[in-house]
Amino acid sequence: MNIPLEYILVLSSSLFIVGAAGVILKKNAIMVLMSIELMLNAANVNMVAFSSYYGDARGQVFALFSIGIAAAEVAVGLAILLNLNKLKKTVNVDDINLLRW
């Protein structure tokens, strides 16, 4: 029993839309990072779906590398947020203007 490709694409696009809305609407930097992860996972779902649809493993391998890079990105992002929290005592995106002149 195979799930039709259209259903998976609808799931992926809804994940991407929720992630994009989170990036645009949320003020908390941790929530913004989580929304970026949702967007990356939507792209990974697309790659795996098309990989299984065409019977090729390249999309799955690329999704695996993408997950590894996303884990490293989260580690760096959280380290930056922890240092900003120690310095500014906030993780609100609007309050962080450290790189401005």
Backbone as XML, in Angstrom:
<?xml version="1.0"?>
<chain id="A" units="angstrom">
  <residue number="1" name="MET">
    <atom name="N" x="0.842" y="-1.181" z="0.000"/>
    <atom name="CA" x="0.000" y="0.000" z="0.000"/>
    <atom name="C" x="0.885" y="1.240" z="0.000"/>
  </residue>
  <residue number="2" name="ASN">
    <atom name="N" x="0.814" y="2.013" z="-1.036"/>
    <atom name="CA" x="1.610" y="3.223" z="-1.161"/>
    <atom name="C" x="0.749" y="4.455" z="-0.925"/>
  </residue>
  <residue number="3" name="ILE">
    <atom name="N" x="1.317" y="5.423" z="-0.272"/>
    <atom name="CA" x="0.646" y="6.706" z="-0.092"/>
    <atom name="C" x="0.886" y="7.523" z="-1.356"/>
  </residue>
  <residue number="4" name="PRO">
    <atom name="N" x="-0.145" y="8.133" z="-1.916"/>
    <atom name="CA" x="0.060" y="8.938" z="-3.131"/>
    <atom name="C" x="1.001" y="10.113" z="-2.862"/>
  </residue>
  <residue number="5" name="LEU">
    <atom name="N" x="1.752" y="10.467" z="-3.892"/>
    <atom name="CA" x="2.744" y="11.537" z="-3.773"/>
    <atom name="C" x="2.085" y="12.872" z="-3.429"/>
  </residue>
  <residue number="6" name="GLU">
    <atom name="N" x="0.877" y="13.084" z="-3.897"/>
    <atom name="CA" x="0.195" y="14.356" z="-3.646"/>
    <atom name="C" x="-0.063" y="14.568" z="-2.172"/>
  </residue>
  <residue number="7" name="TYR">
    <atom name="N" x="-0.410" y="13.501" z="-1.454"/>
    <atom name="CA" x="-0.661" y="13.621" z="-0.016"/>
    <atom name="C" x="0.611" y="14.026" z="0.734"/>
  </residue>
  <residue number="8" name="ILE">
    <atom name="N" x="1.710" y="13.433" z="0.331"/>
    <atom name="CA" x="2.978" y="13.758" z="0.989"/>
    <atom name="C" x="3.381" y="15.196" z="0.671"/>
  </residue>
  <residue number="9" name="LEU">
    <atom name="N" x="3.134" y="15.647" z="-0.550"/>
    <atom name="CA" x="3.457" y="17.024" z="-0.911"/>
    <atom name="C" x="2.579" y="18.029" z="-0.169"/>
  </residue>
  <residue number="10" name="VAL">
    <atom name="N" x="1.315" y="17.669" z="0.067"/>
    <atom name="CA" x="0.441" y="18.541" z="0.859"/>
    <atom name="C" x="0.938" y="18.611" z="2.298"/>
  </residue>
  <residue number="11" name="LEU">
    <atom name="N" x="1.342" y="17.484" z="2.854"/>
    <atom name="CA" x="1.906" y="17.468" z="4.206"/>
    <atom name="C" x="3.163" y="18.317" z="4.271"/>
  </residue>
  <residue number="12" name="SER">
    <atom name="N" x="4.029" y="18.164" z="3.307"/>
    <atom name="CA" x="5.276" y="18.911" z="3.290"/>
    <atom name="C" x="5.033" y="20.405" z="3.131"/>
  </residue>
  <residue number="13" name="SER">
    <atom name="N" x="4.126" y="20.775" z="2.259"/>
    <atom name="CA" x="3.860" y="22.204" z="2.078"/>
    <atom name="C" x="3.193" y="22.803" z="3.304"/>
  </residue>
  <residue number="14" name="SER">
    <atom name="N" x="2.345" y="22.046" z="3.988"/>
    <atom name="CA" x="1.744" y="22.569" z="5.216"/>
    <atom name="C" x="2.799" y="22.724" z="6.316"/>
  </residue>
  <residue number="15" name="LEU">
    <atom name="N" x="3.732" y="21.789" z="6.411"/>
    <atom name="CA" x="4.841" y="21.938" z="7.366"/>
    <atom name="C" x="5.664" y="23.179" z="7.049"/>
  </residue>
  <residue number="16" name="PHE">
    <atom name="N" x="5.933" y="23.398" z="5.775"/>
    <atom name="CA" x="6.721" y="24.561" z="5.383"/>
    <atom name="C" x="5.974" y="25.857" z="5.685"/>
  </residue>
  <residue number="17" name="ILE">
    <atom name="N" x="4.673" y="25.894" z="5.455"/>
    <atom name="CA" x="3.880" y="27.096" z="5.721"/>
    <atom name="C" x="3.839" y="27.384" z="7.222"/>
  </residue>
  <residue number="18" name="VAL">
    <atom name="N" x="3.673" y="26.350" z="8.041"/>
    <atom name="CA" x="3.674" y="26.555" z="9.493"/>
    <atom name="C" x="5.038" y="27.061" z="9.958"/>
  </residue>
  <residue number="19" name="GLY">
    <atom name="N" x="6.106" y="26.518" z="9.401"/>
    <atom name="CA" x="7.446" y="26.982" z="9.756"/>
    <atom name="C" x="7.693" y="28.417" z="9.327"/>
  </residue>
  <residue number="20" name="ALA">
    <atom name="N" x="7.258" y="28.775" z="8.127"/>
    <atom name="CA" x="7.440" y="30.146" z="7.649"/>
    <atom name="C" x="6.622" y="31.129" z="8.479"/>
  </residue>
  <residue number="21" name="ALA">
    <atom name="N" x="5.419" y="30.734" z="8.854"/>
    <atom name="CA" x="4.603" y="31.597" z="9.708"/>
    <atom name="C" x="5.258" y="31.767" z="11.073"/>
  </residue>
  <residue number="22" name="GLY">
    <atom name="N" x="5.870" y="30.718" z="11.590"/>
    <atom name="CA" x="6.564" y="30.819" z="12.870"/>
    <atom name="C" x="7.761" y="31.744" z="12.805"/>
  </residue>
  <residue number="23" name="VAL">
    <atom name="N" x="8.498" y="31.696" z="11.693"/>
    <atom name="CA" x="9.655" y="32.589" z="11.540"/>
    <atom name="C" x="9.196" y="34.037" z="11.463"/>
  </residue>
  <residue number="24" name="ILE">
    <atom name="N" x="8.098" y="34.271" z="10.768"/>
    <atom name="CA" x="7.624" y="35.649" z="10.584"/>
    <atom name="C" x="6.953" y="36.187" z="11.838"/>
  </residue>
  <residue number="25" name="LEU">
    <atom name="N" x="6.171" y="35.367" z="12.529"/>
    <atom name="CA" x="5.323" y="35.866" z="13.607"/>
    <atom name="C" x="5.923" y="35.778" z="15.007"/>
  </residue>
  <residue number="26" name="LYS">
    <atom name="N" x="6.799" y="34.850" z="15.262"/>
    <atom name="CA" x="7.290" y="34.643" z="16.617"/>
    <atom name="C" x="8.384" y="35.640" z="16.976"/>
  </residue>
  <residue number="27" name="LYS">
    <atom name="N" x="8.428" y="36.014" z="18.245"/>
    <atom name="CA" x="9.430" y="36.947" z="18.747"/>
    <atom name="C" x="10.540" y="36.235" z="19.518"/>
  </residue>
  <residue number="28" name="ASN">
    <atom name="N" x="10.276" y="35.050" z="19.999"/>
    <atom name="CA" x="11.256" y="34.291" z="20.762"/>
    <atom name="C" x="12.236" y="33.614" z="19.804"/>
  </residue>
  <residue number="29" name="ALA">
    <atom name="N" x="13.516" y="33.784" z="20.049"/>
    <atom name="CA" x="14.529" y="33.261" z="19.131"/>
    <atom name="C" x="14.532" y="31.730" z="19.096"/>
  </residue>
  <residue number="30" name="ILE">
    <atom name="N" x="14.204" y="31.094" z="20.199"/>
    <atom name="CA" x="14.158" y="29.628" z="20.216"/>
    <atom name="C" x="13.001" y="29.128" z="19.353"/>
  </residue>
  <residue number="31" name="MET">
    <atom name="N" x="11.884" y="29.824" z="19.403"/>
    <atom name="CA" x="10.754" y="29.456" z="18.546"/>
    <atom name="C" x="11.080" y="29.684" z="17.072"/>
  </residue>
  <residue number="32" name="VAL">
    <atom name="N" x="11.854" y="30.718" z="16.781"/>
    <atom name="CA" x="12.275" y="30.966" z="15.402"/>
    <atom name="C" x="13.172" y="29.827" z="14.917"/>
  </residue>
  <residue number="33" name="LEU">
    <atom name="N" x="14.093" y="29.374" z="15.762"/>
    <atom name="CA" x="14.945" y="28.230" z="15.391"/>
    <atom name="C" x="14.119" y="26.965" z="15.175"/>
  </residue>
  <residue number="34" name="MET">
    <atom name="N" x="13.112" y="26.752" z="16.016"/>
    <atom name="CA" x="12.253" y="25.583" z="15.836"/>
    <atom name="C" x="11.459" y="25.682" z="14.536"/>
  </residue>
  <residue number="35" name="SER">
    <atom name="N" x="11.044" y="26.887" z="14.166"/>
    <atom name="CA" x="10.318" y="27.074" z="12.920"/>
    <atom name="C" x="11.215" y="26.836" z="11.706"/>
  </residue>
  <residue number="36" name="ILE">
    <atom name="N" x="12.468" y="27.246" z="11.811"/>
    <atom name="CA" x="13.425" y="26.963" z="10.737"/>
    <atom name="C" x="13.625" y="25.458" z="10.592"/>
  </residue>
  <residue number="37" name="GLU">
    <atom name="N" x="13.660" y="24.754" z="11.707"/>
    <atom name="CA" x="13.783" y="23.296" z="11.656"/>
    <atom name="C" x="12.566" y="22.668" z="10.983"/>
  </residue>
  <residue number="38" name="LEU">
    <atom name="N" x="11.375" y="23.213" z="11.236"/>
    <atom name="CA" x="10.184" y="22.701" z="10.542"/>
    <atom name="C" x="10.305" y="22.882" z="9.037"/>
  </residue>
  <residue number="39" name="MET">
    <atom name="N" x="10.821" y="24.032" z="8.623"/>
    <atom name="CA" x="10.989" y="24.279" z="7.192"/>
    <atom name="C" x="12.020" y="23.325" z="6.588"/>
  </residue>
  <residue number="40" name="LEU">
    <atom name="N" x="13.102" y="23.065" z="7.293"/>
    <atom name="CA" x="14.101" y="22.114" z="6.800"/>
    <atom name="C" x="13.533" y="20.699" z="6.735"/>
  </residue>
  <residue number="41" name="ASN">
    <atom name="N" x="12.731" y="20.330" z="7.715"/>
    <atom name="CA" x="12.117" y="19.000" z="7.701"/>
    <atom name="C" x="11.102" y="18.866" z="6.576"/>
  </residue>
  <residue number="42" name="ALA">
    <atom name="N" x="10.421" y="19.950" z="6.232"/>
    <atom name="CA" x="9.507" y="19.901" z="5.088"/>
    <atom name="C" x="10.277" y="19.628" z="3.806"/>
  </residue>
  <residue number="43" name="ALA">
    <atom name="N" x="11.432" y="20.268" z="3.659"/>
    <atom name="CA" x="12.264" y="20.005" z="2.482"/>
    <atom name="C" x="12.765" y="18.558" z="2.486"/>
  </residue>
  <residue number="44" name="ASN">
    <atom name="N" x="13.109" y="18.037" z="3.654"/>
    <atom name="CA" x="13.559" y="16.643" z="3.739"/>
    <atom name="C" x="12.439" y="15.672" z="3.376"/>
  </residue>
  <residue number="45" name="VAL">
    <atom name="N" x="11.219" y="15.972" z="3.806"/>
    <atom name="CA" x="10.085" y="15.118" z="3.446"/>
    <atom name="C" x="9.898" y="15.110" z="1.930"/>
  </residue>
  <residue number="46" name="ASN">
    <atom name="N" x="10.049" y="16.279" z="1.299"/>
    <atom name="CA" x="9.953" y="16.348" z="-0.162"/>
    <atom name="C" x="11.025" y="15.495" z="-0.828"/>
  </residue>
  <residue number="47" name="MET">
    <atom name="N" x="12.253" y="15.600" z="-0.346"/>
    <atom name="CA" x="13.340" y="14.826" z="-0.961"/>
    <atom name="C" x="13.110" y="13.336" z="-0.822"/>
  </residue>
  <residue number="48" name="VAL">
    <atom name="N" x="12.680" y="12.890" z="0.349"/>
    <atom name="CA" x="12.441" y="11.462" z="0.553"/>
    <atom name="C" x="11.235" y="10.998" z="-0.261"/>
  </residue>
  <residue number="49" name="ALA">
    <atom name="N" x="10.213" y="11.833" z="-0.367"/>
    <atom name="CA" x="9.022" y="11.451" z="-1.136"/>
    <atom name="C" x="9.361" y="11.275" z="-2.613"/>
  </residue>
  <residue number="50" name="PHE">
    <atom name="N" x="10.079" y="12.228" z="-3.188"/>
    <atom name="CA" x="10.435" y="12.098" z="-4.599"/>
    <atom name="C" x="11.456" y="10.987" z="-4.815"/>
  </residue>
  <residue number="51" name="SER">
    <atom name="N" x="12.299" y="10.750" z="-3.818"/>
    <atom name="CA" x="13.262" y="9.659" z="-3.924"/>
    <atom name="C" x="12.548" y="8.312" z="-4.000"/>
  </residue>
  <residue number="52" name="SER">
    <atom name="N" x="11.555" y="8.120" z="-3.141"/>
    <atom name="CA" x="10.838" y="6.842" z="-3.184"/>
    <atom name="C" x="9.917" y="6.764" z="-4.398"/>
  </residue>
  <residue number="53" name="TYR">
    <atom name="N" x="9.417" y="7.897" z="-4.877"/>
    <atom name="CA" x="8.541" y="7.909" z="-6.056"/>
    <atom name="C" x="9.305" y="7.493" z="-7.304"/>
  </residue>
  <residue number="54" name="TYR">
    <atom name="N" x="10.538" y="7.983" z="-7.438"/>
    <atom name="CA" x="11.343" y="7.642" z="-8.608"/>
    <atom name="C" x="12.215" y="6.402" z="-8.399"/>
  </residue>
  <residue number="55" name="GLY">
    <atom name="N" x="12.206" y="5.831" z="-7.204"/>
    <atom name="CA" x="12.977" y="4.621" z="-6.941"/>
    <atom name="C" x="14.470" y="4.849" z="-6.884"/>
  </residue>
  <residue number="56" name="ASP">
    <atom name="N" x="14.868" y="6.035" z="-6.473"/>
    <atom name="CA" x="16.284" y="6.390" z="-6.412"/>
    <atom name="C" x="16.620" y="6.759" z="-4.973"/>
  </residue>
  <residue number="57" name="ALA">
    <atom name="N" x="17.792" y="6.361" z="-4.512"/>
    <atom name="CA" x="18.167" y="6.598" z="-3.118"/>
    <atom name="C" x="18.910" y="7.909" z="-2.904"/>
  </residue>
  <residue number="58" name="ARG">
    <atom name="N" x="19.175" y="8.673" z="-3.955"/>
    <atom name="CA" x="19.946" y="9.905" z="-3.802"/>
    <atom name="C" x="19.228" y="10.941" z="-2.947"/>
  </residue>
  <residue number="59" name="GLY">
    <atom name="N" x="17.918" y="11.051" z="-3.076"/>
    <atom name="CA" x="17.162" y="11.999" z="-2.274"/>
    <atom name="C" x="17.192" y="11.655" z="-0.798"/>
  </residue>
  <residue number="60" name="GLN">
    <atom name="N" x="17.166" y="10.366" z="-0.496"/>
    <atom name="CA" x="17.224" y="9.940" z="0.900"/>
    <atom name="C" x="18.599" y="10.203" z="1.493"/>
  </residue>
  <residue number="61" name="VAL">
    <atom name="N" x="19.633" y="9.995" z="0.717"/>
    <atom name="CA" x="20.993" y="10.268" z="1.199"/>
    <atom name="C" x="21.177" y="11.762" z="1.419"/>
  </residue>
  <residue number="62" name="PHE">
    <atom name="N" x="20.669" y="12.560" z="0.490"/>
    <atom name="CA" x="20.770" y="14.010" z="0.641"/>
    <atom name="C" x="19.985" y="14.492" z="1.845"/>
  </residue>
  <residue number="63" name="ALA">
    <atom name="N" x="18.820" y="13.891" z="2.110"/>
    <atom name="CA" x="18.033" y="14.245" z="3.295"/>
    <atom name="C" x="18.783" y="13.881" z="4.572"/>
  </residue>
  <residue number="64" name="LEU">
    <atom name="N" x="19.492" y="12.769" z="4.551"/>
    <atom name="CA" x="20.281" y="12.381" z="5.721"/>
    <atom name="C" x="21.392" y="13.381" z="5.989"/>
  </residue>
  <residue number="65" name="PHE">
    <atom name="N" x="22.083" y="13.827" z="4.951"/>
    <atom name="CA" x="23.106" y="14.860" z="5.123"/>
    <atom name="C" x="22.476" y="16.174" z="5.588"/>
  </residue>
  <residue number="66" name="SER">
    <atom name="N" x="21.318" y="16.488" z="5.083"/>
    <atom name="CA" x="20.628" y="17.705" z="5.482"/>
    <atom name="C" x="20.245" y="17.671" z="6.961"/>
  </residue>
  <residue number="67" name="ILE">
    <atom name="N" x="19.852" y="16.531" z="7.455"/>
    <atom name="CA" x="19.528" y="16.389" z="8.874"/>
    <atom name="C" x="20.774" y="16.593" z="9.730"/>
  </residue>
  <residue number="68" name="GLY">
    <atom name="N" x="21.895" y="16.067" z="9.279"/>
    <atom name="CA" x="23.151" y="16.265" z="10.017"/>
    <atom name="C" x="23.581" y="17.721" z="10.046"/>
  </residue>
  <residue number="69" name="ILE">
    <atom name="N" x="23.435" y="18.397" z="8.922"/>
    <atom name="CA" x="23.785" y="19.824" z="8.866"/>
    <atom name="C" x="22.820" y="20.631" z="9.722"/>
  </residue>
  <residue number="70" name="ALA">
    <atom name="N" x="21.553" y="20.257" z="9.739"/>
    <atom name="CA" x="20.573" y="20.966" z="10.565"/>
    <atom name="C" x="20.883" y="20.794" z="12.047"/>
  </residue>
  <residue number="71" name="ALA">
    <atom name="N" x="21.361" y="19.621" z="12.442"/>
    <atom name="CA" x="21.734" y="19.415" z="13.840"/>
    <atom name="C" x="22.907" y="20.311" z="14.231"/>
  </residue>
  <residue number="72" name="ALA">
    <atom name="N" x="23.871" y="20.448" z="13.347"/>
    <atom name="CA" x="24.994" y="21.342" z="13.620"/>
    <atom name="C" x="24.534" y="22.798" z="13.662"/>
  </residue>
  <residue number="73" name="GLU">
    <atom name="N" x="23.611" y="23.155" z="12.790"/>
    <atom name="CA" x="23.073" y="24.519" z="12.781"/>
    <atom name="C" x="22.343" y="24.834" z="14.079"/>
  </residue>
  <residue number="74" name="VAL">
    <atom name="N" x="21.599" y="23.892" z="14.602"/>
    <atom name="CA" x="20.896" y="24.101" z="15.866"/>
    <atom name="C" x="21.882" y="24.235" z="17.012"/>
  </residue>
  <residue number="75" name="ALA">
    <atom name="N" x="22.933" y="23.452" z="17.004"/>
    <atom name="CA" x="23.931" y="23.548" z="18.066"/>
    <atom name="C" x="24.596" y="24.921" z="18.073"/>
  </residue>
  <residue number="76" name="VAL">
    <atom name="N" x="24.952" y="25.423" z="16.905"/>
    <atom name="CA" x="25.574" y="26.750" z="16.818"/>
    <atom name="C" x="24.564" y="27.831" z="17.202"/>
  </residue>
  <residue number="77" name="GLY">
    <atom name="N" x="23.326" y="27.708" z="16.723"/>
    <atom name="CA" x="22.301" y="28.697" z="17.051"/>
    <atom name="C" x="21.998" y="28.753" z="18.531"/>
  </residue>
  <residue number="78" name="LEU">
    <atom name="N" x="21.897" y="27.595" z="19.172"/>
    <atom name="CA" x="21.644" y="27.584" z="20.614"/>
    <atom name="C" x="22.825" y="28.120" z="21.403"/>
  </residue>
  <residue number="79" name="ALA">
    <atom name="N" x="24.039" y="27.864" z="20.946"/>
    <atom name="CA" x="25.208" y="28.424" z="21.627"/>
    <atom name="C" x="25.209" y="29.952" z="21.536"/>
  </residue>
  <residue number="80" name="ILE">
    <atom name="N" x="24.865" y="30.471" z="20.363"/>
    <atom name="CA" x="24.779" y="31.927" z="20.206"/>
    <atom name="C" x="23.676" y="32.486" z="21.100"/>
  </residue>
  <residue number="81" name="LEU">
    <atom name="N" x="22.539" y="31.815" z="21.154"/>
    <atom name="CA" x="21.442" y="32.293" z="21.993"/>
    <atom name="C" x="21.782" y="32.237" z="23.474"/>
  </residue>
  <residue number="82" name="LEU">
    <atom name="N" x="22.504" y="31.219" z="23.901"/>
    <atom name="CA" x="22.911" y="31.153" z="25.303"/>
    <atom name="C" x="23.855" y="32.287" z="25.663"/>
  </residue>
  <residue number="83" name="ASN">
    <atom name="N" x="24.783" y="32.613" z="24.767"/>
    <atom name="CA" x="25.679" y="33.736" z="25.025"/>
    <atom name="C" x="24.933" y="35.063" z="25.009"/>
  </residue>
  <residue number="84" name="LEU">
    <atom name="N" x="23.983" y="35.229" z="24.106"/>
    <atom name="CA" x="23.182" y="36.446" z="24.091"/>
    <atom name="C" x="22.303" y="36.554" z="25.329"/>
  </residue>
  <residue number="85" name="ASN">
    <atom name="N" x="21.788" y="35.428" z="25.793"/>
    <atom name="CA" x="20.980" y="35.434" z="27.008"/>
    <atom name="C" x="21.832" y="35.827" z="28.214"/>
  </residue>
  <residue number="86" name="LYS">
    <atom name="N" x="23.064" y="35.356" z="28.243"/>
    <atom name="CA" x="23.948" y="35.725" z="29.338"/>
    <atom name="C" x="24.307" y="37.211" z="29.283"/>
  </residue>
  <residue number="87" name="LEU">
    <atom name="N" x="24.463" y="37.737" z="28.073"/>
    <atom name="CA" x="24.864" y="39.128" z="27.900"/>
    <atom name="C" x="23.692" y="40.098" z="28.041"/>
  </residue>
  <residue number="88" name="LYS">
    <atom name="N" x="22.584" y="39.818" z="27.385"/>
    <atom name="CA" x="21.441" y="40.745" z="27.332"/>
    <atom name="C" x="20.279" y="40.356" z="28.240"/>
  </residue>
  <residue number="89" name="LYS">
    <atom name="N" x="20.289" y="39.150" z="28.793"/>
    <atom name="CA" x="19.208" y="38.637" z="29.658"/>
    <atom name="C" x="17.867" y="38.539" z="28.926"/>
  </residue>
  <residue number="90" name="THR">
    <atom name="N" x="17.899" y="38.266" z="27.627"/>
    <atom name="CA" x="16.677" y="38.082" z="26.845"/>
    <atom name="C" x="16.962" y="37.210" z="25.627"/>
  </residue>
  <residue number="91" name="VAL">
    <atom name="N" x="15.910" y="36.530" z="25.154"/>
    <atom name="CA" x="15.994" y="35.803" z="23.889"/>
    <atom name="C" x="14.960" y="36.332" z="22.911"/>
  </residue>
  <residue number="92" name="ASN">
    <atom name="N" x="14.430" y="37.516" z="23.205"/>
    <atom name="CA" x="13.477" y="38.155" z="22.312"/>
    <atom name="C" x="14.218" y="38.708" z="21.105"/>
  </residue>
  <residue number="93" name="VAL">
    <atom name="N" x="13.725" y="38.404" z="19.920"/>
    <atom name="CA" x="14.413" y="38.791" z="18.698"/>
    <atom name="C" x="14.442" y="40.311" z="18.542"/>
  </residue>
  <residue number="94" name="ASP">
    <atom name="N" x="13.401" y="40.998" z="18.963"/>
    <atom name="CA" x="13.342" y="42.447" z="18.814"/>
    <atom name="C" x="14.324" y="43.168" z="19.735"/>
  </residue>
  <residue number="95" name="ASP">
    <atom name="N" x="14.659" y="42.563" z="20.862"/>
    <atom name="CA" x="15.558" y="43.210" z="21.824"/>
    <atom name="C" x="17.036" y="42.999" z="21.511"/>
  </residue>
  <residue number="96" name="ILE">
    <atom name="N" x="17.333" y="42.098" z="20.594"/>
    <atom name="CA" x="18.733" y="41.798" z="20.290"/>
    <atom name="C" x="19.182" y="42.689" z="19.139"/>
  </residue>
  <residue number="97" name="ASN">
    <atom name="N" x="19.944" y="43.709" z="19.456"/>
    <atom name="CA" x="20.484" y="44.611" z="18.434"/>
    <atom name="C" x="21.987" y="44.774" z="18.645"/>
  </residue>
  <residue number="98" name="LEU">
    <atom name="N" x="22.643" y="43.703" z="18.992"/>
    <atom name="CA" x="24.056" y="43.727" z="19.354"/>
    <atom name="C" x="24.948" y="44.045" z="18.164"/>
  </residue>
  <residue number="99" name="LEU">
    <atom name="N" x="24.555" y="43.662" z="16.953"/>
    <atom name="CA" x="25.411" y="43.867" z="15.787"/>
    <atom name="C" x="25.148" y="45.184" z="15.071"/>
  </residue>
  <residue number="100" name="ARG">
    <atom name="N" x="24.286" y="46.007" z="15.623"/>
    <atom name="CA" x="24.033" y="47.303" z="15.011"/>
    <atom name="C" x="25.098" y="48.291" z="15.469"/>
  </residue>
  <residue number="101" name="TRP">
    <atom name="N" x="25.293" y="49.348" z="14.698"/>
    <atom name="CA" x="26.312" y="50.363" z="15.030"/>
    <atom name="C" x="25.876" y="51.182" z="16.177"/>
  </residue>
</chain>
